């Protein structure tokens, strides 16, 4: 195992252990937000290509995600029924 792999495993364990605390910290970090905006602008094509490949490989998971989104967009019966009256 190389040093790079060891470091990646250690970082993954650290982030998994502290993800709630880090998420709260990063939510209010303006410099991180700016960095991520620039990162996504520069790597938009690569990210979209990776997402398309993931969607092709994981068709069942993608179907579940789409169905979940559709269900979340639906209004409950009583809200729809009130609008019809």
C-alpha positions in Angstrom: 0.0 0.0 0.0 1.4 3.3 -1.0 1.6 6.4 1.1 -1.1 8.1 -1.1 -3.5 5.2 -0.5 -2.9 5.3 3.3 -3.5 9.0 3.4 -6.7 8.6 1.4 -8.0 6.0 3.8 -7.0 8.1 6.8 -8.7 11.1 5.4 -11.9 9.1 4.6 -12.0 7.8 8.2 -11.5 11.3 9.6 -14.2 12.8 7.4 -16.6 10.0 8.2 -16.1 10.4 11.9 -16.4 14.2 11.9 -18.8 14.8 9.0 -21.5 16.5 11.0 -19.1 19.0 12.6 -17.3 19.7 9.4 -20.5 20.1 7.4 -21.7 22.8 9.9 -18.3 24.5 9.8 -18.2 24.5 6.0 -21.7 25.7 5.6 -20.7 29.2 6.8 -17.2 29.2 5.2 -17.4 31.8 2.4 -13.8 31.2 1.1 -14.7 27.5 0.7 -17.9 28.4 -1.2 -16.0 30.6 -3.5 -13.3 28.0 -4.1 -16.0 25.4 -4.9 -17.8 27.7 -7.3 -14.6 28.2 -9.2 -13.8 24.5 -9.1 -17.1 23.5 -10.6 -16.9 26.2 -13.3 -13.5 25.0 -14.4 -14.4 21.3 -14.2 -18.0 21.4 -15.4 -17.4 19.1 -18.5 -15.5 16.5 -16.5 -18.1 16.4 -13.7 -21.0 16.1 -16.2 -19.1 13.3 -18.1 -18.5 11.4 -14.8 -22.1 11.8 -13.9 -23.3 10.5 -17.2 -21.0 7.5 -16.9 -22.3 6.8 -13.4 -25.9 7.0 -14.7 -25.1 4.4 -17.4 -23.4 2.0 -14.9 -26.1 2.4 -12.2 -29.4 2.5 -14.1 -31.4 1.0 -11.2 -30.0 3.5 -8.7 -30.8 6.3 -11.1 -34.3 5.1 -11.5 -34.8 5.1 -7.8 -33.5 8.6 -7.6 -35.8 9.8 -10.3 -38.8 8.1 -8.7 -38.0 9.7 -5.4 -37.8 13.1 -7.0 -41.2 12.6 -8.6 -42.8 11.5 -5.4 -41.4 14.6 -3.6 -42.9 16.9 -6.2 -46.3 15.4 -5.9 -48.8 17.2 -3.7 -50.8 15.2 -1.1 -54.3 14.3 -2.0 -56.0 16.7 0.4 -54.1 19.7 -1.1 -55.0 18.7 -4.6 -58.6 18.1 -3.6 -58.9 21.5 -2.0 -57.7 23.2 -5.2 -60.3 21.4 -7.3 -63.2 22.7 -5.2 
